[in-house]
Amino acid sequence: MNIHLSAICSKLKTAVWRRRLAVLGVAVALCMPSHAQLSMLFNRGNGIGKLLEAERALTALYVDSVDEKKLVEDAIRGMLGGLDPHSSYTTAEETKAMGEPLIGNFDGIGVQFNMLEDTLVVIQPVVNGPSEKVGVIAGDRIVAVNDTAIAGVKMARNDIMRRLRGKRGTKVRITVVRRGAPAPLSFTIVRDKIPVKTVMAAYMIRPGIGYVRLESFGMGSFKELKDAFDSLRAQGMHDVMLDLRDNGGGFLQAAVAIANEFLDKGDLIVYTKGRVKGTDERDVANGRGTMRTGRVVVLVNEYSASASEIVSGAIQDNDRGIIVGRRTFGKGLVQRPVDFGDGSMMRITVAHYYTPSGRCIQKPFTKGDAKDYQMDIENRFKHGELTCRDSIHLDESQRYYTLRKHRTVYGGGGIMPDVFVPLDTTVNTSYVRSLYNAGIVMNCYLKYFDMNRNALKKKYKGFDKFVKSYSVPDELTNEIVQEGEKKKIKPKDDDELARSIKTIRLNIKGLVARDLWDMSEYYHIVNAESDIVREALKQLGQE
């Protein structure tokens, strides 16, 4: 027997290796197998034995010590890397962070914050959250957590969050500096469940027309959306604008439940097809949705993906409403999670999504070529697809028809909107992107708002007055331009500067509205200048 197999034989005597083989689907006898049996196990041609032997040989023979856990993780990533772009492996920490926005809550102290230079500044405490209950207010600077300084020490944001978060019911002591207070204040906070909202905005955008922005499809999204609809109906809503721009998806069940709100009984929502038994499924509306009447417009763009495409495709194919914006991302692969004992997870693609008319949502890809797939949006921009409808290649072999009006729709990846709205490159200039990417706009804004928070609250008691009379001061935009120059970020000419300042002013006015009130007020401001929103209102006869 060679040395590789001998090393493996000795390790198989431990319970650890029995568990490892069991996880991989290998039956482990209570007594030790013979050498002949082991040889058959590791050479039966199914790949499992070869993988195990390679791992054990490296740990036993490699010239330097190796991290066995990392070897296994790299092997998993290597296997998945040759498949589709959405099969993936995440560590325990990555899995937890990825799941929080979708699960809908996390344990913590309940503050919205931003980093101003190297200090954590509270933007707003969560209403009725643990921080608000003990007296933490907007504008407080958290400088220490359990006597460990977090300000002025250039601590990473993740390290700060790890100190503030913790299991529900546990206590954490924070020290804050408050403007006007003679000395730092200390608060002991009992951590609690903090809700994560996915409905970011809901307001009446015009008489009779409600606007709802859904950020992702989490466990609580359906209830959040229903509550928003109920509130807007009480304000006179009969038509709705559902904003799914930049919504990367989430849980299939949430997408099905939300699409069901708009569709009649028996309407097909989505179906899946896979190789393995049990992966073919069909979801059909039950007829109990509360939004089955009234006009519907769905807003999408190139970053609307997965669950967003399921809802958009169901509404489009059933002729329940119209889709406005740009072709969606094209993520139509179904993943099934495989959880490991250490909290890590592997997500394996098991099926494809199809819209009711039979279109496959998934855009084409080459297995193992993740780089090209990741560059798809940039390539669309370079080819003109985001700015000119005529640049979009529609595959005639992928022609389908909606189920009621028999309108032509196309497959081949993503959902092509009924009304195309080009990307306005005159607004989001290269200069604007550079300023934001360098953090200049947000840093200048945070300092401005921190200095003027109380004065703004006192002056603008109501949002209507704010909308009509607030304007971003020239001093703030001048500071942004000057800070850009210090980092060699300059506009190419006066025209780009003028267009960029207009965009920055709009966003800053929205941010001030957000920090004085909430996200609905932010979108109320920025939507007023959105081409996609204006086109949606036009389709509803309101622009």
C-alpha positions in Angstrom: 0.0 0.0 0.0 1.3 3.5 -0.8 2.0 6.1 1.9 -1.1 8.2 0.9 -3.5 5.4 1.6 -1.7 4.4 4.8 -2.1 7.9 6.2 -5.7 7.9 5.3 -6.3 4.5 7.0 -4.9 5.8 10.3 -7.2 8.8 10.2 -10.2 6.7 9.4 -10.0 5.3 13.0 -11.3 8.6 14.3 -14.9 9.6 14.7 -14.1 12.8 12.8 -13.4 11.0 9.6 -16.4 8.8 10.0 -18.5 11.9 10.1 -16.7 13.4 7.1 -17.3 10.3 4.9 -20.9 10.2 6.1 -21.5 13.8 5.0 -20.1 12.9 1.5 -22.5 10.0 1.2 -20.1 7.2 2.0 -21.3 4.5 4.3 -19.0 3.9 7.3 -19.0 0.6 9.0 -18.8 0.3 12.8 -15.6 -1.8 12.4 -12.6 -0.7 10.4 -12.7 -1.6 6.7 -9.9 -3.7 5.4 -7.1 -2.3 3.2 -8.7 -4.0 0.2 -12.1 -2.3 1.0 -10.3 1.0 1.4 -8.6 0.6 -1.9 -12.0 0.0 -3.5 -13.5 3.0 -1.8 -10.8 5.4 -2.9 -10.5 4.1 -6.5 -14.1 3.4 -7.5 -14.0 6.2 -10.0 -16.6 8.5 -8.6 -14.2 11.3 -7.6 -15.0 11.2 -3.8 -12.1 9.0 -3.0 -9.7 10.9 -5.1 -10.6 14.2 -3.5 -10.2 12.7 0.0 -6.9 11.1 -0.9 -5.5 14.4 -2.3 -6.6 16.3 0.8 -5.0 13.8 3.2 -1.8 13.5 1.1 -1.4 17.3 1.3 -1.9 17.4 5.1 0.5 14.5 5.6 3.3 15.2 3.1 3.3 18.9 2.1 6.6 20.7 2.9 4.9 23.3 5.0 2.0 23.0 7.4 -1.4 23.5 5.7 -4.7 24.9 6.8 -7.0 21.8 6.4 -10.1 23.9 6.6 -8.9 26.3 3.9 -8.0 23.3 1.7 -11.5 22.0 1.9 -13.1 25.4 1.3 -10.8 26.0 -1.7 -11.7 22.6 -3.1 -15.4 23.4 -2.8 -14.9 26.8 -4.5 -12.8 25.1 -7.2 -15.6 22.6 -8.0 -18.3 25.3 -8.1 -16.1 27.7 -10.1 -16.4 25.5 -13.2 -20.2 25.6 -13.1 -22.7 28.4 -13.5 -22.1 31.9 -12.1 -24.6 31.5 -9.2 -23.5 28.3 -7.6 -21.4 29.5 -4.7 -19.8 28.8 -1.3 -19.9 31.2 1.7 -18.2 31.0 5.0 -20.2 31.1 8.2 -19.6 34.8 8.6 -20.5 35.5 5.0 -23.6 33.3 5.2 -24.9 35.1 8.3 -24.3 38.6 6.8 -25.9 37.5 3.5 -29.0 36.2 5.3 -29.8 39.1 7.6 -31.4 41.4 5.0 -33.6 38.5 3.8 -34.5 37.0 7.1 -35.7 40.5 8.1 -33.9 41.1 11.4 -30.7 40.9 13.4 -29.7 41.3 17.0 -28.2 44.7 17.9 -28.7 48.1 19.5 -30.9 49.7 16.8 -29.3 52.7 15.2 -28.8 53.9 11.7 -25.4 55.4 11.4 -22.7 56.7 9.1 -19.0 57.1 9.6 -17.9 60.8 9.6 -14.2 60.6 9.1 -13.3 58.0 11.8 -16.3 58.5 14.1 -19.6 56.7 14.2 -22.4 59.3 14.0 -26.0 58.2 14.8 -28.3 59.3 11.9 -31.4 58.0 13.5 -32.2 55.5 16.3 -34.7 52.8 15.3 -38.2 53.8 16.5 -38.9 52.0 19.7 -35.6 50.2 19.4 -33.2 49.6 22.3 -31.1 52.7 21.7 -34.0 55.1 21.5 -35.5 53.6 24.7 -32.4 54.5 26.8 -32.1 58.0 25.3 -29.7 57.8 22.3 -30.6 60.5 19.8 -29.7 61.5 16.3 -26.3 63.3 16.1 -24.8 61.3 19.0 -21.2 60.2 18.3 -20.5 56.7 19.7 -16.8 56.9 20.8 -16.5 53.8 22.9 -18.0 50.3 23.3 -17.5 48.5 26.7 -14.6 50.9 27.4 -12.9 50.1 24.1 -12.4 53.3 22.0 -13.8 53.0 18.5 -13.3 56.7 17.5 -10.0 58.2 16.4 -8.4 54.7 16.1 -9.2 54.0 12.5 -11.1 50.8 13.4 -12.7 48.9 10.5 -16.4 49.3 10.1 -17.0 45.6 10.5 -15.1 45.5 13.8 -17.3 48.3 15.1 -20.5 46.5 14.1 -19.3 43.3 15.7 -18.8 45.1 19.0 -22.3 46.7 18.8 -24.1 43.6 17.7 -24.7 40.6 19.9 -27.3 38.1 21.1 -30.7 39.4 22.0 -30.9 40.1 25.8 -27.2 40.7 26.2 -26.0 44.2 27.4 -23.5 46.6 25.9 -22.3 49.9 27.3 -21.6 52.7 24.9 -20.1 56.1 25.5 -21.4 59.0 23.3 -20.4 62.6 22.7 -23.4 64.8 22.3 -23.3 68.3 20.9 -23.9 70.8 23.7 -23.4 68.2 26.5 -20.6 69.2 29.0 -19.2 65.7 29.2 -19.5 62.3 27.4 -22.7 60.3 28.2 -22.8 56.6 29.1 -25.7 54.3 28.2 -26.2 50.6 28.9 -28.3 49.0 26.2 -30.0 45.6 26.2 -29.7 44.3 22.6 -32.8 43.2 20.9 -34.2 42.0 17.5 -33.8 44.9 15.0 -36.2 44.7 12.0 -34.7 45.1 8.5 -37.2 46.8 6.2 -37.4 45.8 2.5 -40.2 48.2 1.6 -38.1 51.4 1.6 -40.7 53.9 0.5 -44.5 54.1 0.2 -46.4 57.3 -0.6 -49.0 58.9 -2.9 -47.1 60.1 -5.9 -50.2 61.5 -7.5 -53.9 61.6 -6.5 -55.1 58.0 -6.9 -51.6 56.6 -7.6 -49.5 55.0 -4.9 -45.7 54.5 -5.2 -44.0 51.6 -3.4 -40.3 50.8 -3.6 -39.2 47.3 -2.7 -35.5 46.9 -2.0 -35.3 43.0 -1.8 -37.5 40.0 -1.4 -37.1 38.9 2.2 -39.2 36.8 4.6 -41.1 39.9 5.8 -41.5 41.6 2.4 -45.0 40.3 1.7 -46.4 41.6 5.0 -44.6 44.9 4.6 -46.0 45.3 1.1 -49.5 44.4 2.1 -49.3 46.9 5.0 -48.1 49.6 2.5 -51.0 48.8 0.1 -53.5 49.0 3.0 -52.1 52.4 4.1 -52.1 53.8 0.5 -55.6 52.5 -0.2 -56.8 54.4 2.9 -55.3 57.5 1.2 -57.3 56.9 -2.0 -54.9 54.7 -4.0 -56.5 52.7 -6.9 -53.4 52.4 -9.2 -49.9 51.5 -8.1 -46.3 52.0 -9.2 -44.2 49.2 -8.0 -40.5 50.1 -8.1 -38.1 47.1 -8.4 -35.1 49.1 -9.8 -31.8 47.8 -8.3 -33.7 45.0 -6.5 -31.4 42.0 -6.8 -34.0 39.5 -5.6 -34.3 37.2 -2.6 -36.7 34.4 -1.6 -38.8 32.8 -4.3 -41.7 32.4 -1.9 -41.8 36.2 -1.3 -41.9 36.8 -5.1 -44.7 34.3 -5.6 -46.7 35.8 -2.7 -46.3 39.4 -4.0 -47.1 38.4 -7.6 -50.2 36.7 -6.3 -51.5 40.0 -4.9 -52.1 41.2 -8.5 -53.3 38.1 -10.3 -56.6 36.3 -10.7 -57.2 32.7 -9.6 -55.5 30.2 -11.8 -53.0 32.6 -13.3 -49.6 31.0 -13.7 -46.9 33.0 -11.8 -43.7 31.0 -12.5 -42.5 27.5 -13.1 -39.1 25.8 -12.8 -37.4 22.9 -14.6 -34.5 20.9 -13.4 -32.7 17.6 -13.9 -33.4 16.1 -10.5 -36.8 14.9 -9.4 -38.6 17.4 -7.3 -37.1 20.5 -8.9 -40.0 20.9 -11.4 -42.6 23.2 -9.8 -45.4 25.4 -10.8 -46.8 28.4 -8.8 -50.3 29.5 -9.5 -52.3 32.5 -8.1 -55.0 31.6 -5.6 -57.3 34.6 -6.4 -57.2 36.1 -3.0 -54.8 39.0 -3.8 -55.8 42.5 -2.7 -54.5 44.3 -5.8 -56.4 42.4 -8.6 -58.0 45.6 -9.8 -56.5 49.0 -10.8 -53.6 49.7 -13.1 -50.1 48.5 -12.3 -46.8 49.8 -13.6 -43.6 48.0 -12.6 -40.3 49.9 -12.8 -37.1 47.9 -13.6 -33.6 48.4 -14.7 -30.4 46.4 -15.5 -29.9 45.6 -11.8 -33.4 44.2 -11.2 -32.8 40.4 -10.9 -34.1 37.0 -9.9 -37.3 37.5 -7.8 -37.8 40.9 -9.4 -37.8 39.3 -12.8 -40.3 36.6 -11.6 -42.8 39.3 -10.5 -42.2 41.4 -13.6 -42.5 38.4 -15.9 -45.7 37.3 -14.2 -47.4 40.7 -14.5 -46.2 41.2 -18.1 -47.1 37.7 -19.4 -50.6 37.8 -17.8 -51.2 41.3 -19.2 -51.9 42.5 -15.7 -49.7 45.7 -16.1 -46.9 47.2 -18.0 -43.1 47.2 -17.4 -41.2 50.4 -17.7 -37.4 50.9 -17.7 -34.6 48.8 -19.1 -33.9 45.1 -19.7 -33.4 43.3 -16.4 -30.3 41.5 -15.3 -31.3 38.0 -16.4 -30.8 35.8 -13.3 -33.1 32.8 -13.8 -31.3 30.0 -12.0 -32.7 28.4 -8.9 -30.3 27.7 -6.0 -30.8 25.1 -3.3 -28.8 25.7 -0.1 -26.6 23.0 1.5 -25.8 23.9 5.1 -22.7 22.7 6.8 -22.2 22.1 10.5 -19.9 25.1 10.9 -22.4 27.6 9.7 -21.0 27.8 6.1 -23.2 27.1 3.1 -23.0 25.9 -0.4 -25.7 27.1 -2.9 -26.2 24.7 -5.8 -28.1 25.6 -9.0 -30.8 23.0 -9.4 -33.3 24.4 -12.0 -34.2 27.3 -14.3 -37.0 29.8 -13.8 -39.6 30.3 -16.6 -42.2 33.0 -17.0 -45.8 32.1 -17.7 -45.4 32.5 -21.5 -42.5 30.0 -21.4 -39.5 32.4 -21.4 -36.3 31.4 -19.6 -35.2 34.3 -17.5 -31.5 33.3 -17.4 -29.2 35.1 -19.7 -26.6 33.1 -21.6 -23.3 32.3 -19.9 -20.2 30.2 -20.4 -19.5 27.7 -17.6 -16.4 28.7 -15.6 -16.2 32.2 -17.2 -17.3 34.3 -14.2 -15.4 37.3 -15.3 -17.3 37.7 -18.6 -20.6 37.2 -16.8 -19.7 39.9 -14.2 -18.8 42.3 -17.0 -22.2 41.9 -18.7 -23.7 45.2 -17.5 -20.6 47.2 -18.5 -20.6 45.4 -21.9 -24.3 46.4 -22.3 -23.4 50.0 -21.7 -20.5 49.9 -24.1 -22.7 48.4 -26.8 -25.3 51.1 -26.3 -28.0 48.8 -25.0 -28.6 51.0 -21.9 -29.0 54.2 -23.9 -30.6 53.1 -27.2 -33.4 50.5 -27.7 -32.3 49.9 -31.2 -28.9 48.6 -29.9 -30.7 45.7 -28.1 -30.5 42.4 -30.0 -33.8 40.6 -29.8 -33.5 36.9 -30.8 -36.4 36.1 -33.1 -36.1 32.4 -32.1 -36.9 33.5 -28.6 -40.3 35.1 -29.5 -43.2 34.4 -27.1 -46.7 35.8 -26.6 -48.5 37.2 -23.6 -51.4 35.0 -22.4 -54.4 37.4 -22.8 -53.5 40.0 -25.4 -51.0 37.9 -27.3 -48.4 40.7 -27.3 -44.9 39.8 -28.5 -42.3 39.4 -25.7 -38.8 38.0 -26.0 -36.8 35.4 -24.1 -33.0 35.1 -24.2 -32.4 36.5 -20.7 -34.0 39.1 -18.5 -37.3 40.9 -18.9 -37.5 43.4 -21.7 -39.8 46.2 -20.6 -42.9 47.2 -22.6 -41.7 50.8 -22.5 -38.0 51.4 -22.8 -36.4 54.4 -20.9 -32.7 55.0 -21.8 -30.1 55.7 -19.2 -29.5 59.4 -18.9 -25.7 59.8 -19.0 -26.0 63.6 -18.8 -27.1 63.2 -15.2 -24.9 60.5 -13.8 -21.7 62.0 -15.2 -18.2 60.6 -14.8 -17.4 63.5 -12.5 -20.3 62.7 -10.2 -19.4 59.0 -10.0 -15.8 59.9 -9.2 -16.9 62.2 -6.3 -19.2 59.6 -4.9 -16.7 56.8 -5.3 -14.1 58.8 -3.3 -16.6 59.4 -0.5 -16.4 63.2 -0.9 -20.1 63.9 -1.4 -21.2 61.8 1.6 -18.4 63.1 3.9 -19.2 66.7 3.1 -22.9 66.1 3.5 -22.6 64.4 6.8 -20.6 67.3 8.2 -23.1 69.8 6.9 -26.1 67.9 8.3 -24.4 67.3 11.7 -23.8 71.0 12.1 -27.3 72.1 10.9 -29.5 69.2 12.1 -31.3 71.2 14.9 -31.7 74.3 12.8 -33.2 72.3 9.9 -35.6 70.5 12.2 -36.7 73.8 13.7 -37.2 75.5 10.4 -39.0 72.7 8.5 -41.7 71.3 10.7 -43.6 69.8 7.7 -42.4 68.0 4.6 -44.5 70.1 2.2 -42.7 73.3 3.3 -39.3 71.6 2.9 -40.1 70.5 -0.7 -41.1 74.0 -1.7 -38.5 76.1 0.0 -35.4 74.1 0.9 -32.3 74.5 -1.4 -28.8 73.1 -0.9 -26.5 75.9 0.1 -23.8 76.9 -2.4 -21.2 76.6 0.4 -21.8 72.9 0.5 -21.5 72.3 -3.2 -18.4 74.5 -3.3 -16.8 72.5 -0.6 -17.5 69.3 -2.5 -15.8 70.7 -5.6 -12.8 71.9 -3.6 -12.4 68.6 -1.9 -12.5 66.9 -5.3 -9.8 69.1 -6.6 -7.6 68.1 -3.6 -7.9 64.6 -4.8 -7.4 65.6 -8.5 -11.0 64.9 -9.3 -12.2 67.6 -11.8 -14.9 68.0 -14.4 -13.8 68.0 -18.0 -15.6 71.3 -18.7 -18.0 73.9 -17.3 -21.0 72.1 -18.8 -20.2 68.8 -17.0 -19.7 70.8 -13.8 -23.1 72.4 -14.1 -24.9 69.1 -14.8 -23.0 67.4 -12.0 -23.9 70.1 -9.4 -27.6 69.8 -10.4 -27.4 66.0 -9.7 -25.6 66.4 -6.4 -28.0 69.0 -5.2 -31.0 66.8 -5.9 -29.4 63.8 -4.1 -28.4 66.0 -1.1 -31.9 67.4 -0.8 -33.2 63.9 -0.7 -30.6 62.9 2.0 -31.7 65.9 4.1 -35.3 64.8 3.7 -34.4 61.2 4.6 -32.5 62.3 7.8 -35.3 64.7 8.9 -38.1 62.2 8.1 -37.6 58.8 6.4 -36.8 57.0 3.1 -40.3 57.8 1.6 -39.4 61.5 1.7 -36.0 60.7 0.1 -37.7 59.0 -2.9 -40.4 61.7 -3.0 -37.5 64.2 -3.8 -35.4 62.1 -6.2 -38.3 60.6 -8.1 -39.4 64.0 -9.2 -36.4 64.1 -11.6 -36.4 60.4 -12.6 -37.0 59.7 -16.3 -38.3 56.2 -15.5 -40.8 57.5 -12.9 -41.9 60.3 -15.3 -42.5 57.8 -18.0 -44.5 55.6 -15.7 -46.7 58.6 -14.7 -47.1 59.3 -18.4 -48.4 55.7 -19.0 -50.9 56.3 -16.2 -52.0 59.6 -17.8 -50.5 61.8 -15.0 -47.5 63.5 -16.7 
